[in-house]
């Protein structure tokens, strides 16, 4: 019967180890997954920085094109003013003013294209920023869950070891050894009592006399015996 329980305990112990291994594997996989997410986060932040940088550059270029267009319009107006005051030939002033206005139109067209590109890049940057923030939240959530799971795993492992020790107490023979100790102590106590009784056997007469005199109930027992003999009609010895 004991061997059956030992075999059952071994099977349970092996299953417990397998269960712990199965518990540790997901934790390790989760930690690796978190590390992978952090790498993805770093790559996403690099991409976000690049997209934002391009959006900032496009915004500045659009502003520069608008300023350039305004400058060409101002120059065209100055040319016409000089034509009006007679400082320049009318045909030359109009030719240069027309060229300045053409440059203005080109700058405005470039500004329009640049503004459109900037808006597109800014939308991409906003979307990517949202994904980066979501990824950060997920990583923080997963890290907190991993910490909790690791703590629960350590607790479960400790409880498993304690339960294994408790479950294996009888199988290890602890109870049997305690019973043997009890039996041995009882034998020693009985042997000590036997030797004590042997010490009282075979004493000398003086010892018996002293023992009888030391017994306070001896005279009372003698009186009781005499009374009983008298009641029965037994004469005392001559």
PAZAPA-4460 file (N, C-alpha, C; in steps of 0.05 Angstrom, whole numbers, plus 32768, in hexadecimal, padded with zeros to 4 digits):
% residues 238
    n_x    n_y    n_z   ca_x   ca_y   ca_z    c_x    c_y    c_z   seq   type   mol
   8011   7FE8   8000   8000   8000   8000   8011   8019   8000     1      X     A
   8026   8019   8011   8038   8030   8012   8046   8035   7FF7     2      X     A
   804D   801F   7FEA   805A   8023   7FD0   8047   802F   7FBC     3      X     A
   802E   8028   7FBD   801A   8034   7FAB   8018   8052   7FB0     4      X     A
   8017   805A   7FC9   8016   8077   7FD0   802F   8085   7FC7     5      X     A
   8046   8078   7FCA   805F   8085   7FC0   805E   8089   7FA2     6      X     A
   8055   8075   7F94   8053   8078   7F76   803F   808E   7F6F     7      X     A
   8029   808F   7F7D   8015   80A4   7F77   8021   80C0   7F7D     8      X     A
   8031   80C2   7F93   803E   80DB   7F99   8052   80E3   7F84     9      X     A
   8061   80D0   7F7A   8075   80D6   7F65   8067   80E0   7F4C    10      X     A
   8051   80D4   7F45   8042   80DD   7F2D   8037   80F9   7F32    11      X     A
   802C   80FE   7F49   8022   8119   7F4F   8039   812E   7F4F    12      X     A
   8050   8126   7F59   8067   8138   7F59   8070   813E   7F3D    13      X     A
   8071   812A   7F2C   8078   812F   7F10   8064   8141   7F02    14      X     A
   804A   813C   7F07   8036   814E   7EFB   8038   816A   7F05    15      X     A
   803F   816E   7F1E   8043   8189   7F29   805A   8197   7F1B    16      X     A
   8070   8188   7F17   8087   8194   7F09   807F   819C   7EEC    17      X     A
   8070   818B   7EDF   8068   8191   7EC4   8056   81A9   7EC4    18      X     A
   8044   81AB   7ED8   8032   81C2   7EDA   8042   81DC   7EDE    19      X     A
   8057   81DA   7EEF   8068   81F2   7EF3   8077   81FA   7EDA    20      X     A
   8081   81E6   7ECC   808F   81EC   7EB2   807C   81F9   7E9F    21      X     A
   8063   81EE   7E9D   804F   81FA   7E8B   8048   8216   7E94    22      X     A
   804B   821C   7EAE   8045   8237   7EB8   805C   824A   7EB1    23      X     A
   8074   8240   7EB3   808B   8251   7EAE   808E   8258   7E91    24      X     A
   8087   8246   7E7F   808A   824B   7E62   807A   8263   7E59    25      X     A
   8060   8266   7E60   8052   827E   7E57   805E   8297   7E62    26      X     A
   8068   8297   7E7B   8074   82AF   7E86   808D   82B7   7E76    27      X     A
   809E   82A3   7E70   80B5   82A9   7E60   80AD   82B3   7E44    28      X     A
   8099   82A7   7E38   8090   82B0   7E1E   8084   82CC   7E20    29      X     A
   8076   82D2   7E36   806B   82ED   7E39   8081   8302   7E3C    30      X     A
   8096   82FB   7E4C   80AD   830D   7E4F   80BB   8312   7E34    31      X     A
   80BE   82FD   7E24   80CA   8300   7E0A   80B8   8311   7DF8    32      X     A
   809E   830D   7DFA   808B   831D   7DEB   808D   833B   7DF2    33      X     A
   8090   8340   7E0C   8093   835C   7E15   80AD   8368   7E0A    34      X     A
   80C2   8359   7E0A   80DB   8363   7DFF   80D8   8369   7DE1    35      X     A
   80CA   8357   7DD3   80C5   835C   7DB6   80B4   8375   7DB2    36      X     A
   80A0   8379   7DC3   8090   8391   7DC1   80A0   83AA   7DC6    37      X     A
   80B3   83A9   7DD9   80C4   83C0   7DDE   80D5   83C7   7DC6    38      X     A
   80DF   83B2   7DB9   80EF   83B6   7DA0   80DE   83C3   7D8B    39      X     A
   80C5   83B9   7D88   80B2   83C5   7D75   80AC   83E2   7D7C    40      X     A
   80AA   83E8   7D97   80A5   8403   7D9F   80BC   8415   7D98    41      X     A
   80D4   840C   7D9C   80EC   841C   7D94   80EC   8422   7D77    42      X     A
   80E6   840E   7D66   80E5   8412   7D49   80CE   8425   7D42    43      X     A
   80B7   8422   7D4F   80A1   8434   7D49   80A7   8451   7D51    44      X     A
   80B6   8454   7D67   80BD   8470   7D6F   80D1   847C   7D5B    45      X     A
   80E3   846C   7D51   80F5   8476   7D3C   80E5   847F   7D23    46      X     A
   80D2   846E   7D1B   80C2   8475   7D04   80B1   848E   7D0A    47      X     A
   80A6   8490   7D22   8097   84A7   7D29   80A7   84C1   7D28    48      X     A
   80C0   84BF   7D32   80D2   84D6   7D31   80D8   84DE   7D14    49      X     A
   80DB   84CB   7D03   80E1   84D1   7CE7   80C9   84DE   7CD9    50      X     A
   80B1   84D3   7CDF   8098   84DE   7CD3   8094   84FB   7CDD    51      X     A
   8097   84FF   7CF7   8094   8519   7D02   80A8   852D   7CF7    52      X     A
   80C1   8523   7CF4   80D6   8535   7CE9   80CE   853E   7CCC    53      X     A
   80C4   852B   7CBC   80BC   8532   7CA1   80A5   8545   7CA1    54      X     A
   8091   8541   7CB3   807B   8553   7CB5   8083   856F   7CBD    55      X     A
   8096   8571   7CD0   80A0   858B   7CD8   80AF   8599   7CC1    56      X     A
   80BF   858A   7CB2   80CD   8595   7C9B   80BA   859F   7C85    57      X     A
   80A5   858F   7C80   8091   8597   7C6C   8082   85B0   7C74    58      X     A
   807D   85B2   7C8E   806F   85CA   7C98   8080   85E3   7C94    59      X     A
   809A   85E0   7C9A   80AC   85F7   7C96   80AF   85FE   7C79    60      X     A
   80B0   85E9   7C68   80B3   85EF   7C4B   809A   85FD   7C40    61      X     A
   8082   85F4   7C4A   806A   8602   7C42   806A   861F   7C4A    62      X     A
   8072   8624   7C63   8074   8640   7C6C   8088   8650   7C5B    63      X     A
   809E   8643   7C54   80B3   8651   7C44   80A7   8657   7C28    64      X     A
   8099   8645   7C1C   808D   864A   7C01   8079   8661   7C03    65      X     A
   8069   8662   7C18   8056   8678   7C1B   8064   8693   7C1E    66      X     A
   807A   8693   7C2E   8089   86AB   7C32   8096   86B4   7C17    67      X     A
   80A0   86A0   7C08   80AC   86A6   7BEF   8097   86B2   7BDB    68      X     A
   807F   86A6   7BDB   806A   86B1   7BCA   8063   86CE   7BD2    69      X     A
   8062   86D3   7BEB   805C   86EE   7BF4   8072   8701   7BED    70      X     A
   808B   86F7   7BED   80A2   8708   7BE6   80A2   870F   7BC8    71      X     A
   809B   86FB   7BB8   8099   8700   7B9B   8082   8714   7B95    72      X     A
   806C   8712   7BA3   8057   8726   7B9F   8060   8742   7BA7    73      X     A
   806F   8743   7BBD   8079   875D   7BC6   808C   8769   7BB2    74      X     A
   809D   8758   7BA6   80B0   8762   7B92   80A1   876B   7B78    75      X     A
   808D   875C   7B71   807D   8765   7B59   8070   8780   7B5E    76      X     A
   8066   8784   7B76   805A   879E   7B7D   806F   87B4   7B7D    77      X     A
   8087   87AF   7B86   809C   87C3   7B86   80A4   87CA   7B69    78      X     A
   80A5   87B7   7B57   80AB   87BC   7B3B   8096   87CE   7B2F    79      X     A
   807D   87C8   7B35   8068   87D9   7B2A   8068   87F5   7B35    80      X     A
   8070   87F8   7B4F   8072   8812   7B5B   8088   8822   7B4D    81      X     A
   809E   8815   7B48   80B4   8823   7B3A   80AC   882B   7B1D    82      X     A
   809C   8819   7B11   8092   8820   7AF6   8080   8838   7AF8    83      X     A
   8070   8839   7B0E   805D   884E   7B11   806B   8869   7B16    84      X     A
   8081   8868   7B24   8090   8881   7B2A   80A4   8888   7B14    85      X     A
   80A6   8878   7B00   80B8   887D   7AEA   80D4   8875   7AEE    86      X     A
   80D9   8866   7B04   80F4   885D   7B0A   80FC   8846   7AF8    87      X     A
   80E9   8837   7AEC   80EF   8821   7ADA   80DE   8823   7AC1    88      X     A
   80E9   8817   7AAD   80DA   8815   7A93   80C2   8804   7A98    89      X     A
   80AC   880C   7A8D   8092   87FE   7A91   8093   87E2   7A88    90      X     A
   809D   87DE   7A6F   809E   87C2   7A64   80AF   87B0   7A75    91      X     A
   80C6   87BA   7A7E   80D9   87AA   7A8E   80CD   87A4   7AAA    92      X     A
   80C0   87B9   7AB5   80B4   87B6   7ACF   809E   87A1   7ACE    93      X     A
   808D   87A3   7AB9   8077   878F   7AB6   8082   8773   7AB1    94      X     A
   8097   8771   7AA1   80A3   8756   7A9C   80AD   874A   7AB6    95      X     A
   80BC   875A   7AC6   80C7   874F   7ADF   80B1   874A   7AF3    96      X     A
   809D   875B   7AF4   8086   8757   7B07   8077   873E   7AFF    97      X     A
   8074   8739   7AE5   8066   8721   7ADC   8076   8708   7AE4    98      X     A
   8090   8709   7AE1   80A1   86F2   7AE9   809F   86EE   7B07    99      X     A
   809E   8704   7B16   809D   8701   7B33   8082   86F4   7B3B   100      X     A
   806D   86FC   7B2D   8053   86F0   7B33   8052   86D2   7B2B   101      X     A
   8060   86CB   7B16   8062   86AE   7B0F   8070   869F   7B25   102      X     A
   8086   86AB   7B2F   8094   869E   7B45   8082   869C   7B5E   103      X     A
   8072   86B1   7B62   805F   86B0   7B78   804C   8698   7B75   104      X     A
   8041   8694   7B5D   802E   867E   7B59   803C   8663   7B5D   105      X     A
   8055   8661   7B53   8063   8648   7B57   8067   8642   7B75   106      X     A
   806E   8657   7B84   8073   8654   7BA0   8059   864C   7BAF   107      X     A
   8042   8658   7BA6   8029   8650   7BB2   8021   8634   7BAC   108      X     A
   8027   862B   7B93   8021   8610   7B8C   8032   85FC   7B9D   109      X     A
   804C   8603   7B9F   805E   85F2   7BAF   8055   85F2   7BCD   110      X     A
   804B   8609   7BD6   8042   860B   7BF2   8029   85FA   7BF5   111      X     A
   8017   85F9   7BE1   7FFF   85E9   7BE3   8006   85CB   7BE4   112      X     A
   8019   85C3   7BD2   8021   85A7   7BD2   802E   85A0   7BED   113      X     A
   803F   85B2   7BF6   804E   85AC   7C0F   803A   85AB   7C27   114      X     A
   8026   85BC   7C27   8012   85BC   7C3D   8003   85A1   7C3C   115      X     A
   7FFC   8598   7C24   7FED   857F   7C22   7FFF   8567   7C2B   116      X     A
   8018   8568   7C23   802A   8553   7C2D   802E   8554   7C4B   117      X     A
   802F   856C   7C55   8032   856F   7C72   801A   8564   7C81   118      X     A
   8002   856A   7C77   7FEA   855F   7C83   7FEA   8541   7C83   119      X     A
   7FF2   8535   7C6D   7FF3   8518   7C6B   8007   850C   7C7F   120      X     A
   801F   8518   7C80   8033   850F   7C93   802A   8513   7CB0   121      X     A
   801C   8529   7CB5   8013   852E   7CD0   7FFE   851A   7CD9   122      X     A
   7FEC   8512   7CC6   7FD8   84FE   7CCC   7FE6   84E3   7CD3   123      X     A
   7FFA   84DC   7CC3   8009   84C4   7CC8   8017   84C5   7CE3   124      X     A
   8022   84DC   7CE9   8030   84DF   7D03   801C   84DC   7D1A   125      X     A
   8004   84E8   7D17   7FF0   84E6   7D2C   7FE7   84C9   7D30   126      X     A
   7FE3   84BB   7D19   7FDB   849F   7D1B   7FF1   848E   7D28   127      X     A
   800A   8492   7D1F   8020   8483   7D2A   8024   848A   7D48   128      X     A
   8020   84A3   7D4F   8022   84AB   7D6B   800D   849C   7D7D   129      X     A
   7FF5   8499   7D72   7FE0   848A   7D80   7FE8   846D   7D84   130      X     A
   7FF3   8461   7D6F   7FFB   8445   7D71   8012   8441   7D84   131      X     A
   8025   8454   7D84   803B   8453   7D97   8031   8455   7DB4   132      X     A
   801E   8467   7DB9   8013   846A   7DD4   8004   8451   7DDC   133      X     A
   7FF5   8445   7DCA   7FE7   842C   7DCF   7FFA   8415   7DD5   134      X     A
   8010   8415   7DC6   8024   8400   7DCA   8031   8403   7DE6   135      X     A
   8036   841C   7DEE   8041   8421   7E08   802E   8417   7E1E   136      X     A
   8014   841D   7E1B   8001   8414   7E2F   8000   83F5   7E30   137      X     A
   8001   83E9   7E19   8000   83CB   7E18   8019   83C0   7E26   138      X     A
   8030   83CB   7E21   8049   83C1   7E2D   8047   83C4   7E4C   139      X     A
   803E   83DC   7E55   803B   83E0   7E72   8027   83CC   7E7E   140      X     A
   8011   83C7   7E70   7FFD   83B4   7E7A   8009   8398   7E7B   141      X     A
   8016   8390   7E66   8022   8375   7E65   8038   8371   7E7A   142      X     A
   8048   8387   7E7F   805C   8385   7E93   8050   8381   7EAF   143      X     A
   803B   8390   7EB4   802E   838E   7ECF   8022   8372   7ED2   144      X     A
   8015   8367   7EBD   800A   834D   7EBE   8020   8337   7EC1   145      X     A
   8036   833C   7EB4   804C   8328   7EB6   8057   8328   7ED2   146      X     A
   805A   8340   7EDF   8064   8341   7EFA   8050   8332   7F0D   147      X     A
   8036   8337   7F09   8022   8329   7F19   8023   830B   7F15   148      X     A
   8026   8302   7EFC   8027   82E5   7EF7   8040   82D9   7F02   149      X     A
   8056   82E7   7F01   806F   82DC   7F0C   806C   82D9   7F2B   150      X     A
   8060   82ED   7F37   805C   82EB   7F54   8049   82D4   7F5B   151      X     A
   8034   82D1   7F4C   8022   82BA   7F50   802F   82A0   7F4B   152      X     A
   8041   829F   7F37   804F   8286   7F31   8062   827F   7F48   153      X     A
   8070   8293   7F53   8082   828E   7F6A   8072   8284   7F82   154      X     A
   805A   8290   7F87   8049   8288   7F9D   8040   826B   7F99   155      X     A
   8037   8265   7F80   802D   824A   7F7A   8044   8236   7F7D   156      X     A
   805C   823E   7F75   8073   822B   7F77   8079   8226   7F95   157      X     A
   8078   823B   7FA5   807D   8237   7FC2   8067   8226   7FCF   158      X     A
   804E   822B   7FC8   8039   821B   7FD2   803B   81FE   7FC9   159      X     A
   8043   81FA   7FB0   8046   81DF   7FA6   805C   81D0   7FB5   160      X     A
   8072   81DD   7FBB   8088   81D0   7FCA   807F   81C9   7FE7   161      X     A
   8070   81DC   7FF3   8066   81D6   800E   8052   81BF   800E   162      X     A
   8040   81BF   7FFA   802C   81AA   7FF9   803A   818F   7FF2   163      X     A
   804F   8190   7FE2   805E   8177   7FDC   806A   816D   7FF6   164      X     A
   8076   817F   8006   8082   8176   801F   806D   816A   8032   165      X     A
   8056   8177   8033   8041   816D   8045   8036   8153   803A   166      X     A
   8032   8151   8020   8028   8138   8015   803B   8122   8017   167      X     A
   8055   8128   8017   806A   8113   8018   8073   810D   8034   168      X     A
   8066   8118   8048   806F   8113   8064   806C   80F6   806B   169      X     A
   8055   80EA   8066   8050   80CD   806C   8062   80BC   805B   170      X     A
   8064   80C3   8041   8074   80B3   802F   8091   80B3   8037   171      X     A
   809B   80C8   8043   80B7   80C9   804A   80BD   80B9   8064   172      X     A
   80A8   80AF   8071   80AC   809E   8089   80AE   80AE   80A2   173      X     A
   80A7   80C8   80A2   80A9   80D8   80BA   8097   80CD   80D0   174      X     A
   807E   80C7   80C9   806B   80BD   80DD   8075   80A2   80E7   175      X     A
   807F   8091   80D6   8089   8077   80DF   80A0   8079   80F2   176      X     A
   80B1   808D   80ED   80C8   8091   80FF   80BF   809B   811A   177      X     A
   80AA   80AC   811B   809F   80B5   8134   8093   809F   8144   178      X     A
   8085   808C   8136   807A   8075   8144   808F   8064   8150   179      X     A
   80A5   8060   8141   80BB   8050   814C   80C8   805D   8164   180      X     A
   80CA   8078   8163   80D5   8086   817A   80C3   8083   8193   181      X     A
   80A8   8085   818E   8096   8081   81A5   8099   8065   81B1   182      X     A
   809B   8051   819F   809E   8035   81A9   80B8   8031   81B8   183      X     A
   80CD   803D   81AE   80E7   803B   81BC   80E6   8049   81D7   184      X     A
   80DA   8060   81D9   80D8   806E   81F2   80C7   805E   8206   185      X     A
   80B1   8051   81FD   80A1   8041   820E   80B1   8029   8219   186      X     A
   80C1   801C   8207   80D2   8006   8210   80E6   800F   8225   187      X     A
   80F2   8026   8221   8106   8030   8235   80F8   8036   8250   188      X     A
   80E0   8041   824F   80D1   8047   8268   80CA   802E   8277   189      X     A
   80C0   8019   8267   80B9   8000   8274   80D1   7FF2   8280   190      X     A
   80E8   7FF3   8272   8100   7FE7   827B   810A   7FF4   8295   191      X     A
   8108   800F   8296   8110   801D   82AE   80FE   8016   82C6   192      X     A
   80E4   8013   82C1   80D2   800B   82D6   80D8   7FEF   82E0   193      X     A
   80DF   7FDC   82CE   80E5   7FC1   82D6   80FE   7FC0   82E7   194      X     A
   8113   7FCF   82E0   812B   7FD0   82F0   8125   7FDC   830C   195      X     A
   8113   7FEF   830D   810C   7FFA   8327   80FE   7FE6   8339   196      X     A
   80ED   7FD5   832D   80E0   7FC0   833D   80F4   7FAB   8346   197      X     A
   8108   7FA4   8335   811C   7F91   833D   812D   7F9B   8354   198      X     A
   8130   7FB5   8355   8141   7FC0   836A   8135   7FBB   8386   199      X     A
   8119   7FB7   8387   810C   7FB3   83A1   810B   7F95   83A9   200      X     A
   8113   7F83   8397   8112   7F66   839D   812C   7F5D   83AB   201      X     A
   8129   7F4B   83C0   8141   7F40   83CD   814E   7F52   83E1   202      X     A
   813F   7F64   83EE   814B   7F76   8402   814F   7F67   841C   203      X     A
   815E   7F70   842F   8163   7F63   8449   814B   7F68   845C   204      X     A
   814A   7F5A   8473   8134   7F5C   8485   8131   7F77   8492   205      X     A
   8148   7F83   8498   8147   7F9E   84A3   8139   7FB1   8491   206      X     A
   813F   7FAD   8478   8132   7FBF   8464   8114   7FBA   8464   207      X     A
   810B   7FA1   8466   80EF   7F9B   8466   80E2   7FA7   847F   208      X     A
   80EF   7FA4   8496   80E4   7FB0   84AF   80E1   7FCE   84AC   209      X     A
   80F6   7FDA   84A3   80F5   7FF7   84A0   80DF   7FFF   848D   210      X     A
   80DB   7FEF   8478   80C6   7FF5   8464   80AB   7FF3   8470   211      X     A
   80A8   7FDD   8482   808E   7FD8   848E   8088   7FEF   84A2   212      X     A
   809C   7FF7   84B1   8098   800D   84C4   8093   8027   84B6   213      X     A
   809E   802A   849F   809A   8043   8490   807F   8044   8484   214      X     A
   8070   802D   8483   8055   802D   8476   8041   8034   848C   215      X     A
   8034   804A   848C   8021   8053   84A1   8008   8042   84A2   216      X     A
   8002   8034   848D   7FE9   8025   848C   7FEC   8009   8496   217      X     A
   8005   8000   849F   800A   7FE4   84A7   7FFA   7FDE   84C0   218      X     A
   7FFB   7FEF   84D5   7FEC   7FEA   84EE   7FCF   7FE9   84EA   219      X     A
   7FC5   7FFB   84D8   7FA8   7FFB   84D3   7FA0   7FE2   84C6   220      X     A
   7FB0   7FD7   84B3   7FAA   7FBE   84A7   7FAA   7FA7   84BB   221      X     A
   7FBC   7FA7   84CF   7FBE   7F92   84E4   7FA5   7F93   84F5   222      X     A
   7F9C   7FAB   84FD   7F83   7FAD   850D   7F6B   7FA3   84FD   223      X     A
   7F6A   7FA9   84E3   7F53   7FA0   84D3   7F53   7F82   84D1   224      X     A
   7F6B   7F76   84D0   7F6D   7F59   84CE   7F65   7F4C   84E8   225      X     A
   7F6C   7F57   8500   7F64   7F4C   851A   7F46   7F4E   851E   226      X     A
   7F3A   7F63   8515   7F1D   7F67   8517   7F0F   7F52   8507   227      X     A
   7F18   7F4D   84EF   7F0B   7F39   84DE   7F0D   7F1D   84EA   228      X     A
   7F25   7F16   84F6   7F28   7EFC   8503   7F15   7EF9   851A   229      X     A
   7F12   7F0E   852A   7F00   7F0D   8542   7EE3   7F09   8539   230      X     A
   7EDC   7F16   8523   7EC1   7F13   8518   7EBC   7EF7   850F   231      X     A
   7ED0   7EEA   8504   7ECD   7ECF   84FA   7ED1   7EBA   850F   232      X     A
   7ED9   7EC2   8528   7EDC   7EAF   853E   7EF7   7EA1   853D   233      X     A
   7F09   7EAD   8530   7F24   7EA1   852E   7F34   7EAC   8546   234      X     A
   7F3E   7E99   8557   7F4E   7EA2   856E   7F69   7EAA   8566   235      X     A
   7F74   7EBD   8572   7F8F   7EC6   856C   7FA3   7EB0   8574   236      X     A
   7FB9   7EAE   8568   7FCD   7E99   856F   7FD8   7E9D   858B   237      X     A
   7FDF   7E86   8599   7FE9   7E88   85B4   8004   7E95   85B4   238      X     A
***
